[in-house]
Amino acid sequence: SDQTIYEIAIPWSEMKPAKPKVGAELGMSLVVNDKDTWDRVRASWGHGFIGAKRPIYFGRVRLVQ
């Protein structure tokens, strides 16, 4: 398959002031850079982290369990 899956784990202690509880929402942006050759390829989820940092454009994450 030509699919790549990234999985991340971030301790809640690093996510302050977010508090883990069902239904809570927080803003998040994720960027993965790949530069194996001269060209850089970037995959992102939630705008606002490339260039100027603008949290208003972060994606929303809702905790469900």
CHARMM-style PDB file with segment names, atoms N, HN, CA, C and O in Angstrom:
ATOM      1  N   SER     1       0.840  -1.189   0.000  1.00  0.00      PROA
ATOM      2  CA  SER     1       0.000   0.000   0.000  1.00  0.00      PROA
ATOM      3  C   SER     1       0.882   1.248   0.000  1.00  0.00      PROA
ATOM      4  O   SER     1       1.969   1.250   0.579  1.00  0.00      PROA
ATOM      5  N   ASP     2       0.414   2.288  -0.642  1.00  0.00      PROA
ATOM      6  HN  ASP     2      -0.468   2.287  -1.112  1.00  0.00      PROA
ATOM      7  CA  ASP     2       1.140   3.562  -0.678  1.00  0.00      PROA
ATOM      8  C   ASP     2       0.618   4.522   0.381  1.00  0.00      PROA
ATOM      9  O   ASP     2       0.560   5.732   0.160  1.00  0.00      PROA
ATOM     10  N   GLN     3       0.246   3.988   1.508  1.00  0.00      PROA
ATOM     11  HN  GLN     3       0.293   3.006   1.687  1.00  0.00      PROA
ATOM     12  CA  GLN     3      -0.326   4.800   2.584  1.00  0.00      PROA
ATOM     13  C   GLN     3       0.631   4.828   3.762  1.00  0.00      PROA
ATOM     14  O   GLN     3       1.221   3.811   4.125  1.00  0.00      PROA
ATOM     15  N   THR     4       0.777   6.019   4.359  1.00  0.00      PROA
ATOM     16  HN  THR     4       0.297   6.845   4.064  1.00  0.00      PROA
ATOM     17  CA  THR     4       1.579   6.177   5.564  1.00  0.00      PROA
ATOM     18  C   THR     4       0.658   6.643   6.681  1.00  0.00      PROA
ATOM     19  O   THR     4      -0.118   7.582   6.501  1.00  0.00      PROA
ATOM     20  N   ILE     5       0.742   6.001   7.814  1.00  0.00      PROA
ATOM     21  HN  ILE     5       1.373   5.239   7.961  1.00  0.00      PROA
ATOM     22  CA  ILE     5      -0.072   6.383   8.974  1.00  0.00      PROA
ATOM     23  C   ILE     5       0.868   6.828  10.086  1.00  0.00      PROA
ATOM     24  O   ILE     5       1.813   6.117  10.428  1.00  0.00      PROA
ATOM     25  N   TYR     6       0.607   8.005  10.648  1.00  0.00      PROA
ATOM     26  HN  TYR     6      -0.161   8.582  10.370  1.00  0.00      PROA
ATOM     27  CA  TYR     6       1.385   8.526  11.769  1.00  0.00      PROA
ATOM     28  C   TYR     6       0.528   8.443  13.024  1.00  0.00      PROA
ATOM     29  O   TYR     6      -0.650   8.799  13.004  1.00  0.00      PROA
ATOM     30  N   GLU     7       1.113   7.980  14.095  1.00  0.00      PROA
ATOM     31  HN  GLU     7       2.070   7.691  14.111  1.00  0.00      PROA
ATOM     32  CA  GLU     7       0.423   7.922  15.377  1.00  0.00      PROA
ATOM     33  C   GLU     7       1.261   8.701  16.379  1.00  0.00      PROA
ATOM     34  O   GLU     7       2.480   8.538  16.440  1.00  0.00      PROA
ATOM     35  N   ILE     8       0.605   9.544  17.163  1.00  0.00      PROA
ATOM     36  HN  ILE     8      -0.385   9.676  17.114  1.00  0.00      PROA
ATOM     37  CA  ILE     8       1.335  10.328  18.162  1.00  0.00      PROA
ATOM     38  C   ILE     8       0.750  10.069  19.544  1.00  0.00      PROA
ATOM     39  O   ILE     8      -0.427   9.740  19.693  1.00  0.00      PROA
ATOM     40  N   ALA     9       1.596  10.225  20.540  1.00  0.00      PROA
ATOM     41  HN  ALA     9       2.552  10.493  20.419  1.00  0.00      PROA
ATOM     42  CA  ALA     9       1.166  10.133  21.939  1.00  0.00      PROA
ATOM     43  C   ALA     9       1.812  11.304  22.672  1.00  0.00      PROA
ATOM     44  O   ALA     9       3.034  11.447  22.681  1.00  0.00      PROA
ATOM     45  N   ILE    10       0.991  12.124  23.275  1.00  0.00      PROA
ATOM     46  HN  ILE    10      -0.003  12.008  23.267  1.00  0.00      PROA
ATOM     47  CA  ILE    10       1.475  13.306  23.991  1.00  0.00      PROA
ATOM     48  C   ILE    10       0.968  13.228  25.422  1.00  0.00      PROA
ATOM     49  O   ILE    10      -0.241  13.140  25.635  1.00  0.00      PROA
ATOM     50  N   PRO    11       1.857  13.256  26.408  1.00  0.00      PROA
ATOM     51  CA  PRO    11       1.400  13.216  27.805  1.00  0.00      PROA
ATOM     52  C   PRO    11       0.533  14.438  28.139  1.00  0.00      PROA
ATOM     53  O   PRO    11       0.822  15.549  27.695  1.00  0.00      PROA
ATOM     54  N   TRP    12      -0.517  14.226  28.915  1.00  0.00      PROA
ATOM     55  HN  TRP    12      -0.752  13.323  29.276  1.00  0.00      PROA
ATOM     56  CA  TRP    12      -1.385  15.342  29.293  1.00  0.00      PROA
ATOM     57  C   TRP    12      -0.615  16.428  30.033  1.00  0.00      PROA
ATOM     58  O   TRP    12      -0.994  17.598  29.972  1.00  0.00      PROA
ATOM     59  N   SER    13       0.439  16.071  30.719  1.00  0.00      PROA
ATOM     60  HN  SER    13       0.746  15.121  30.769  1.00  0.00      PROA
ATOM     61  CA  SER    13       1.231  17.085  31.430  1.00  0.00      PROA
ATOM     62  C   SER    13       1.843  18.095  30.467  1.00  0.00      PROA
ATOM     63  O   SER    13       2.162  19.213  30.871  1.00  0.00      PROA
ATOM     64  N   GLU    14       2.014  17.713  29.183  1.00  0.00      PROA
ATOM     65  HN  GLU    14       1.754  16.805  28.855  1.00  0.00      PROA
ATOM     66  CA  GLU    14       2.562  18.622  28.177  1.00  0.00      PROA
ATOM     67  C   GLU    14       1.476  19.430  27.469  1.00  0.00      PROA
ATOM     68  O   GLU    14       1.783  20.303  26.657  1.00  0.00      PROA
ATOM     69  N   MET    15       0.223  19.147  27.767  1.00  0.00      PROA
ATOM     70  HN  MET    15      -0.027  18.438  28.427  1.00  0.00      PROA
ATOM     71  CA  MET    15      -0.894  19.783  27.072  1.00  0.00      PROA
ATOM     72  C   MET    15      -1.569  20.869  27.900  1.00  0.00      PROA
ATOM     73  O   MET    15      -2.694  21.260  27.588  1.00  0.00      PROA
ATOM     74  N   LYS    16      -0.919  21.362  28.938  1.00  0.00      PROA
ATOM     75  HN  LYS    16      -0.005  21.045  29.191  1.00  0.00      PROA
ATOM     76  CA  LYS    16      -1.510  22.394  29.795  1.00  0.00      PROA
ATOM     77  C   LYS    16      -1.873  23.608  28.960  1.00  0.00      PROA
ATOM     78  O   LYS    16      -1.100  23.974  28.074  1.00  0.00      PROA
ATOM     79  N   PRO    17      -2.994  24.241  29.194  1.00  0.00      PROA
ATOM     80  CA  PRO    17      -3.936  24.053  30.293  1.00  0.00      PROA
ATOM     81  C   PRO    17      -5.076  23.083  29.959  1.00  0.00      PROA
ATOM     82  O   PRO    17      -6.058  23.033  30.700  1.00  0.00      PROA
ATOM     83  N   ALA    18      -4.978  22.312  28.869  1.00  0.00      PROA
ATOM     84  HN  ALA    18      -4.181  22.353  28.267  1.00  0.00      PROA
ATOM     85  CA  ALA    18      -6.047  21.366  28.525  1.00  0.00      PROA
ATOM     86  C   ALA    18      -6.229  20.337  29.643  1.00  0.00      PROA
ATOM     87  O   ALA    18      -5.260  19.879  30.249  1.00  0.00      PROA
ATOM     88  N   LYS    19      -7.467  19.992  29.895  1.00  0.00      PROA
ATOM     89  HN  LYS    19      -8.253  20.364  29.402  1.00  0.00      PROA
ATOM     90  CA  LYS    19      -7.780  18.991  30.920  1.00  0.00      PROA
ATOM     91  C   LYS    19      -8.540  17.849  30.239  1.00  0.00      PROA
ATOM     92  O   LYS    19      -9.543  18.086  29.566  1.00  0.00      PROA
ATOM     93  N   PRO    20      -8.060  16.606  30.412  1.00  0.00      PROA
ATOM     94  CA  PRO    20      -8.726  15.486  29.745  1.00  0.00      PROA
ATOM     95  C   PRO    20     -10.069  15.149  30.387  1.00  0.00      PROA
ATOM     96  O   PRO    20     -10.123  14.721  31.540  1.00  0.00      PROA
ATOM     97  N   LYS    21     -11.145  15.345  29.638  1.00  0.00      PROA
ATOM     98  HN  LYS    21     -11.100  15.694  28.701  1.00  0.00      PROA
ATOM     99  CA  LYS    21     -12.463  14.913  30.099  1.00  0.00      PROA
ATOM    100  C   LYS    21     -13.333  14.737  28.864  1.00  0.00      PROA
ATOM    101  O   LYS    21     -13.194  15.470  27.885  1.00  0.00      PROA
ATOM    102  N   VAL    22     -14.222  13.771  28.916  1.00  0.00      PROA
ATOM    103  HN  VAL    22     -14.335  13.175  29.712  1.00  0.00      PROA
ATOM    104  CA  VAL    22     -15.089  13.471  27.787  1.00  0.00      PROA
ATOM    105  C   VAL    22     -15.859  14.726  27.377  1.00  0.00      PROA
ATOM    106  O   VAL    22     -16.442  15.408  28.220  1.00  0.00      PROA
ATOM    107  N   GLY    23     -15.858  15.025  26.081  1.00  0.00      PROA
ATOM    108  HN  GLY    23     -15.384  14.471  25.396  1.00  0.00      PROA
ATOM    109  CA  GLY    23     -16.554  16.190  25.560  1.00  0.00      PROA
ATOM    110  C   GLY    23     -15.694  17.442  25.487  1.00  0.00      PROA
ATOM    111  O   GLY    23     -16.082  18.414  24.839  1.00  0.00      PROA
ATOM    112  N   ALA    24     -14.529  17.438  26.140  1.00  0.00      PROA
ATOM    113  HN  ALA    24     -14.215  16.648  26.666  1.00  0.00      PROA
ATOM    114  CA  ALA    24     -13.652  18.613  26.094  1.00  0.00      PROA
ATOM    115  C   ALA    24     -13.123  18.809  24.672  1.00  0.00      PROA
ATOM    116  O   ALA    24     -12.899  17.835  23.954  1.00  0.00      PROA
ATOM    117  N   GLU    25     -12.924  20.057  24.267  1.00  0.00      PROA
ATOM    118  HN  GLU    25     -13.106  20.848  24.851  1.00  0.00      PROA
ATOM    119  CA  GLU    25     -12.360  20.377  22.963  1.00  0.00      PROA
ATOM    120  C   GLU    25     -11.093  21.186  23.140  1.00  0.00      PROA
ATOM    121  O   GLU    25     -10.968  21.978  24.074  1.00  0.00      PROA
ATOM    122  N   LEU    26     -10.156  20.977  22.231  1.00  0.00      PROA
ATOM    123  HN  LEU    26     -10.257  20.334  21.472  1.00  0.00      PROA
ATOM    124  CA  LEU    26      -8.943  21.785  22.226  1.00  0.00      PROA
ATOM    125  C   LEU    26      -8.490  21.977  20.795  1.00  0.00      PROA
ATOM    126  O   LEU    26      -8.820  21.181  19.916  1.00  0.00      PROA
ATOM    127  N   GLY    27      -7.730  23.043  20.566  1.00  0.00      PROA
ATOM    128  HN  GLY    27      -7.463  23.690  21.280  1.00  0.00      PROA
ATOM    129  CA  GLY    27      -7.190  23.325  19.247  1.00  0.00      PROA
ATOM    130  C   GLY    27      -5.847  22.641  19.075  1.00  0.00      PROA
ATOM    131  O   GLY    27      -5.048  22.568  20.008  1.00  0.00      PROA
ATOM    132  N   MET    28      -5.605  22.134  17.850  1.00  0.00      PROA
ATOM    133  HN  MET    28      -6.255  22.194  17.092  1.00  0.00      PROA
ATOM    134  CA  MET    28      -4.352  21.432  17.606  1.00  0.00      PROA
ATOM    135  C   MET    28      -3.975  21.580  16.143  1.00  0.00      PROA
ATOM    136  O   MET    28      -4.839  21.635  15.268  1.00  0.00      PROA
ATOM    137  N   SER    29      -2.693  21.642  15.892  1.00  0.00      PROA
ATOM    138  HN  SER    29      -1.992  21.597  16.604  1.00  0.00      PROA
ATOM    139  CA  SER    29      -2.166  21.651  14.539  1.00  0.00      PROA
ATOM    140  C   SER    29      -0.994  20.693  14.497  1.00  0.00      PROA
ATOM    141  O   SER    29      -0.207  20.628  15.441  1.00  0.00      PROA
ATOM    142  N   LEU    30      -0.874  19.952  13.414  1.00  0.00      PROA
ATOM    143  HN  LEU    30      -1.514  20.005  12.647  1.00  0.00      PROA
ATOM    144  CA  LEU    30       0.185  18.964  13.276  1.00  0.00      PROA
ATOM    145  C   LEU    30       0.816  19.123  11.905  1.00  0.00      PROA
ATOM    146  O   LEU    30       0.109  19.195  10.900  1.00  0.00      PROA
ATOM    147  N   VAL    31       2.148  19.178  11.856  1.00  0.00      PROA
ATOM    148  HN  VAL    31       2.722  19.120  12.673  1.00  0.00      PROA
ATOM    149  CA  VAL    31       2.874  19.292  10.598  1.00  0.00      PROA
ATOM    150  C   VAL    31       3.989  18.262  10.589  1.00  0.00      PROA
ATOM    151  O   VAL    31       4.744  18.141  11.554  1.00  0.00      PROA
ATOM    152  N   VAL    32       4.089  17.519   9.489  1.00  0.00      PROA
ATOM    153  HN  VAL    32       3.476  17.617   8.705  1.00  0.00      PROA
ATOM    154  CA  VAL    32       5.163  16.549   9.294  1.00  0.00      PROA
ATOM    155  C   VAL    32       5.925  16.968   8.045  1.00  0.00      PROA
ATOM    156  O   VAL    32       5.340  17.078   6.968  1.00  0.00      PROA
ATOM    157  N   ASN    33       7.220  17.200   8.182  1.00  0.00      PROA
ATOM    158  HN  ASN    33       7.695  17.110   9.058  1.00  0.00      PROA
ATOM    159  CA  ASN    33       8.073  17.569   7.059  1.00  0.00      PROA
ATOM    160  C   ASN    33       8.908  16.374   6.634  1.00  0.00      PROA
ATOM    161  O   ASN    33       9.412  15.632   7.477  1.00  0.00      PROA
ATOM    162  N   ASP    34       9.056  16.185   5.330  1.00  0.00      PROA
ATOM    163  HN  ASP    34       8.647  16.787   4.645  1.00  0.00      PROA
ATOM    164  CA  ASP    34       9.877  15.108   4.776  1.00  0.00      PROA
ATOM    165  C   ASP    34      10.796  15.715   3.733  1.00  0.00      PROA
ATOM    166  O   ASP    34      10.330  16.284   2.746  1.00  0.00      PROA
ATOM    167  N   LYS    35      12.087  15.597   3.943  1.00  0.00      PROA
ATOM    168  HN  LYS    35      12.466  15.135   4.745  1.00  0.00      PROA
ATOM    169  CA  LYS    35      13.043  16.154   2.992  1.00  0.00      PROA
ATOM    170  C   LYS    35      14.140  15.129   2.730  1.00  0.00      PROA
ATOM    171  O   LYS    35      15.289  15.314   3.131  1.00  0.00      PROA
ATOM    172  N   ASP    36      13.770  14.053   2.053  1.00  0.00      PROA
ATOM    173  HN  ASP    36      12.836  13.903   1.727  1.00  0.00      PROA
ATOM    174  CA  ASP    36      14.744  13.028   1.707  1.00  0.00      PROA
ATOM    175  C   ASP    36      15.528  13.398   0.457  1.00  0.00      PROA
ATOM    176  O   ASP    36      16.615  12.868   0.226  1.00  0.00      PROA
ATOM    177  N   THR    37      14.989  14.299  -0.346  1.00  0.00      PROA
ATOM    178  HN  THR    37      14.106  14.730  -0.159  1.00  0.00      PROA
ATOM    179  CA  THR    37      15.651  14.753  -1.571  1.00  0.00      PROA
ATOM    180  C   THR    37      15.726  16.269  -1.516  1.00  0.00      PROA
ATOM    181  O   THR    37      15.597  16.861  -0.445  1.00  0.00      PROA
ATOM    182  N   TRP    38      15.931  16.895  -2.656  1.00  0.00      PROA
ATOM    183  HN  TRP    38      16.036  16.414  -3.526  1.00  0.00      PROA
ATOM    184  CA  TRP    38      15.992  18.364  -2.690  1.00  0.00      PROA
ATOM    185  C   TRP    38      14.644  18.999  -2.402  1.00  0.00      PROA
ATOM    186  O   TRP    38      14.565  20.119  -1.897  1.00  0.00      PROA
ATOM    187  N   ASP    39      13.585  18.271  -2.727  1.00  0.00      PROA
ATOM    188  HN  ASP    39      13.649  17.361  -3.137  1.00  0.00      PROA
ATOM    189  CA  ASP    39      12.242  18.811  -2.511  1.00  0.00      PROA
ATOM    190  C   ASP    39      11.746  18.461  -1.116  1.00  0.00      PROA
ATOM    191  O   ASP    39      11.943  17.347  -0.630  1.00  0.00      PROA
ATOM    192  N   ARG    40      11.102  19.431  -0.484  1.00  0.00      PROA
ATOM    193  HN  ARG    40      10.943  20.336  -0.879  1.00  0.00      PROA
ATOM    194  CA  ARG    40      10.496  19.169   0.820  1.00  0.00      PROA
ATOM    195  C   ARG    40       9.006  18.915   0.609  1.00  0.00      PROA
ATOM    196  O   ARG    40       8.324  19.663  -0.092  1.00  0.00      PROA
ATOM    197  N   VAL    41       8.529  17.867   1.218  1.00  0.00      PROA
ATOM    198  HN  VAL    41       9.083  17.260   1.787  1.00  0.00      PROA
ATOM    199  CA  VAL    41       7.104  17.536   1.174  1.00  0.00      PROA
ATOM    200  C   VAL    41       6.559  17.713   2.576  1.00  0.00      PROA
ATOM    201  O   VAL    41       7.184  17.308   3.557  1.00  0.00      PROA
ATOM    202  N   ARG    42       5.387  18.321   2.661  1.00  0.00      PROA
ATOM    203  HN  ARG    42       4.879  18.650   1.865  1.00  0.00      PROA
ATOM    204  CA  ARG    42       4.818  18.618   3.971  1.00  0.00      PROA
ATOM    205  C   ARG    42       3.385  18.107   4.012  1.00  0.00      PROA
ATOM    206  O   ARG    42       2.617  18.293   3.069  1.00  0.00      PROA
ATOM    207  N   ALA    43       3.044  17.471   5.104  1.00  0.00      PROA
ATOM    208  HN  ALA    43       3.669  17.320   5.871  1.00  0.00      PROA
ATOM    209  CA  ALA    43       1.667  17.065   5.361  1.00  0.00      PROA
ATOM    210  C   ALA    43       1.225  17.789   6.616  1.00  0.00      PROA
ATOM    211  O   ALA    43       1.961  17.828   7.603  1.00  0.00      PROA
ATOM    212  N   SER    44       0.040  18.359   6.590  1.00  0.00      PROA
ATOM    213  HN  SER    44      -0.557  18.327   5.789  1.00  0.00      PROA
ATOM    214  CA  SER    44      -0.407  19.092   7.777  1.00  0.00      PROA
ATOM    215  C   SER    44      -1.885  18.828   8.035  1.00  0.00      PROA
ATOM    216  O   SER    44      -2.652  18.512   7.125  1.00  0.00      PROA
ATOM    217  N   TRP    45      -2.252  18.964   9.278  1.00  0.00      PROA
ATOM    218  HN  TRP    45      -1.629  19.221  10.017  1.00  0.00      PROA
ATOM    219  CA  TRP    45      -3.635  18.905   9.703  1.00  0.00      PROA
ATOM    220  C   TRP    45      -3.850  20.096  10.624  1.00  0.00      PROA
ATOM    221  O   TRP    45      -3.089  20.295  11.571  1.00  0.00      PROA
ATOM    222  N   GLY    46      -4.862  20.874  10.360  1.00  0.00      PROA
ATOM    223  HN  GLY    46      -5.480  20.712   9.591  1.00  0.00      PROA
ATOM    224  CA  GLY    46      -5.095  22.083  11.152  1.00  0.00      PROA
ATOM    225  C   GLY    46      -4.135  23.168  10.722  1.00  0.00      PROA
ATOM    226  O   GLY    46      -2.949  23.115  11.047  1.00  0.00      PROA
ATOM    227  N   HSD    47      -4.628  24.140  10.003  1.00  0.00      PROA
ATOM    228  HN  HSD    47      -5.591  24.184   9.739  1.00  0.00      PROA
ATOM    229  CA  HSD    47      -3.773  25.242   9.554  1.00  0.00      PROA
ATOM    230  C   HSD    47      -3.384  26.096  10.748  1.00  0.00      PROA
ATOM    231  O   HSD    47      -3.922  25.925  11.842  1.00  0.00      PROA
ATOM    232  N   GLY    48      -2.469  26.997  10.545  1.00  0.00      PROA
ATOM    233  HN  GLY    48      -2.032  27.136   9.656  1.00  0.00      PROA
ATOM    234  CA  GLY    48      -2.103  27.923  11.606  1.00  0.00      PROA
ATOM    235  C   GLY    48      -0.752  27.652  12.223  1.00  0.00      PROA
ATOM    236  O   GLY    48      -0.343  28.357  13.145  1.00  0.00      PROA
ATOM    237  N   PHE    49      -0.036  26.629  11.727  1.00  0.00      PROA
ATOM    238  HN  PHE    49      -0.368  26.056  10.977  1.00  0.00      PROA
ATOM    239  CA  PHE    49       1.262  26.316  12.303  1.00  0.00      PROA
ATOM    240  C   PHE    49       2.398  26.505  11.303  1.00  0.00      PROA
ATOM    241  O   PHE    49       3.571  26.426  11.668  1.00  0.00      PROA
ATOM    242  N   ILE    50       2.053  26.754  10.054  1.00  0.00      PROA
ATOM    243  HN  ILE    50       1.100  26.819   9.758  1.00  0.00      PROA
ATOM    244  CA  ILE    50       3.057  26.969   9.014  1.00  0.00      PROA
ATOM    245  C   ILE    50       3.154  28.468   8.781  1.00  0.00      PROA
ATOM    246  O   ILE    50       2.136  29.143   8.626  1.00  0.00      PROA
ATOM    247  N   GLY    51       4.383  28.994   8.757  1.00  0.00      PROA
ATOM    248  HN  GLY    51       5.210  28.446   8.883  1.00  0.00      PROA
ATOM    249  CA  GLY    51       4.561  30.438   8.649  1.00  0.00      PROA
ATOM    250  C   GLY    51       4.268  31.077   9.997  1.00  0.00      PROA
ATOM    251  O   GLY    51       4.780  30.633  11.025  1.00  0.00      PROA
ATOM    252  N   ALA    52       3.452  32.110   9.994  1.00  0.00      PROA
ATOM    253  HN  ALA    52       3.037  32.471   9.159  1.00  0.00      PROA
ATOM    254  CA  ALA    52       3.064  32.758  11.255  1.00  0.00      PROA
ATOM    255  C   ALA    52       2.173  31.812  12.050  1.00  0.00      PROA
ATOM    256  O   ALA    52       1.300  31.153  11.485  1.00  0.00      PROA
ATOM    257  N   LYS    53       2.387  31.746  13.332  1.00  0.00      PROA
ATOM    258  HN  LYS    53       3.096  32.281  13.791  1.00  0.00      PROA
ATOM    259  CA  LYS    53       1.593  30.859  14.190  1.00  0.00      PROA
ATOM    260  C   LYS    53       0.265  31.534  14.514  1.00  0.00      PROA
ATOM    261  O   LYS    53       0.234  32.571  15.177  1.00  0.00      PROA
ATOM    262  N   ARG    54      -0.829  30.944  14.043  1.00  0.00      PROA
ATOM    263  HN  ARG    54      -0.804  30.102  13.504  1.00  0.00      PROA
ATOM    264  CA  ARG    54      -2.153  31.526  14.246  1.00  0.00      PROA
ATOM    265  C   ARG    54      -3.108  30.471  14.806  1.00  0.00      PROA
ATOM    266  O   ARG    54      -3.733  29.734  14.043  1.00  0.00      PROA
ATOM    267  N   PRO    55      -3.221  30.394  16.127  1.00  0.00      PROA
ATOM    268  CA  PRO    55      -4.080  29.388  16.758  1.00  0.00      PROA
ATOM    269  C   PRO    55      -5.535  29.431  16.294  1.00  0.00      PROA
ATOM    270  O   PRO    55      -6.238  28.425  16.393  1.00  0.00      PROA
ATOM    271  N   ILE    56      -5.996  30.568  15.793  1.00  0.00      PROA
ATOM    272  HN  ILE    56      -5.425  31.385  15.712  1.00  0.00      PROA
ATOM    273  CA  ILE    56      -7.386  30.652  15.326  1.00  0.00      PROA
ATOM    274  C   ILE    56      -7.651  29.651  14.195  1.00  0.00      PROA
ATOM    275  O   ILE    56      -8.798  29.260  13.976  1.00  0.00      PROA
ATOM    276  N   TYR    57      -6.604  29.233  13.478  1.00  0.00      PROA
ATOM    277  HN  TYR    57      -5.672  29.550  13.656  1.00  0.00      PROA
ATOM    278  CA  TYR    57      -6.750  28.299  12.367  1.00  0.00      PROA
ATOM    279  C   TYR    57      -6.452  26.846  12.750  1.00  0.00      PROA
ATOM    280  O   TYR    57      -6.462  25.975  11.880  1.00  0.00      PROA
ATOM    281  N   PHE    58      -6.192  26.571  14.010  1.00  0.00      PROA
ATOM    282  HN  PHE    58      -6.184  27.279  14.717  1.00  0.00      PROA
ATOM    283  CA  PHE    58      -5.923  25.190  14.441  1.00  0.00      PROA
ATOM    284  C   PHE    58      -7.177  24.344  14.236  1.00  0.00      PROA
ATOM    285  O   PHE    58      -8.297  24.855  14.262  1.00  0.00      PROA
ATOM    286  N   GLY    59      -6.969  23.040  14.030  1.00  0.00      PROA
ATOM    287  HN  GLY    59      -6.059  22.626  14.009  1.00  0.00      PROA
ATOM    288  CA  GLY    59      -8.084  22.095  13.968  1.00  0.00      PROA
ATOM    289  C   GLY    59      -8.640  21.868  15.365  1.00  0.00      PROA
ATOM    290  O   GLY    59      -7.950  22.099  16.358  1.00  0.00      PROA
ATOM    291  N   ARG    60      -9.882  21.417  15.440  1.00  0.00      PROA
ATOM    292  HN  ARG    60     -10.442  21.229  14.633  1.00  0.00      PROA
ATOM    293  CA  ARG    60     -10.515  21.163  16.725  1.00  0.00      PROA
ATOM    294  C   ARG    60     -10.509  19.674  17.009  1.00  0.00      PROA
ATOM    295  O   ARG    60     -10.833  18.864  16.140  1.00  0.00      PROA
ATOM    296  N   VAL    61     -10.141  19.319  18.222  1.00  0.00      PROA
ATOM    297  HN  VAL    61      -9.878  19.976  18.928  1.00  0.00      PROA
ATOM    298  CA  VAL    61     -10.127  17.934  18.677  1.00  0.00      PROA
ATOM    299  C   VAL    61     -11.140  17.799  19.806  1.00  0.00      PROA
ATOM    300  O   VAL    61     -11.110  18.582  20.756  1.00  0.00      PROA
ATOM    301  N   ARG    62     -12.027  16.829  19.718  1.00  0.00      PROA
ATOM    302  HN  ARG    62     -12.052  16.194  18.947  1.00  0.00      PROA
ATOM    303  CA  ARG    62     -13.001  16.573  20.792  1.00  0.00      PROA
ATOM    304  C   ARG    62     -12.688  15.215  21.399  1.00  0.00      PROA
ATOM    305  O   ARG    62     -12.576  14.218  20.685  1.00  0.00      PROA
ATOM    306  N   LEU    63     -12.548  15.180  22.712  1.00  0.00      PROA
ATOM    307  HN  LEU    63     -12.639  15.989  23.292  1.00  0.00      PROA
ATOM    308  CA  LEU    63     -12.260  13.929  23.411  1.00  0.00      PROA
ATOM    309  C   LEU    63     -13.548  13.127  23.587  1.00  0.00      PROA
ATOM    310  O   LEU    63     -14.562  13.641  24.058  1.00  0.00      PROA
ATOM    311  N   VAL    64     -13.480  11.859  23.196  1.00  0.00      PROA
ATOM    312  HN  VAL    64     -12.656  11.441  22.813  1.00  0.00      PROA
ATOM    313  CA  VAL    64     -14.692  11.050  23.231  1.00  0.00      PROA
ATOM    314  C   VAL    64     -14.638   9.903  24.244  1.00  0.00      PROA
ATOM    315  O   VAL    64     -15.674   9.321  24.566  1.00  0.00      PROA
ATOM    316  N   GLN    65     -13.459   9.573  24.746  1.00  0.00      PROA
ATOM    317  HN  GLN    65     -12.617  10.045  24.485  1.00  0.00      PROA
ATOM    318  CA  GLN    65     -13.401   8.541  25.786  1.00  0.00      PROA
ATOM    319  C   GLN    65     -12.138   8.663  26.595  1.00  0.00      PROA
ATOM    320  OT1 GLN    65     -11.917   7.877  27.517  1.00  0.00      PROA
TER     321      GLN     65
END
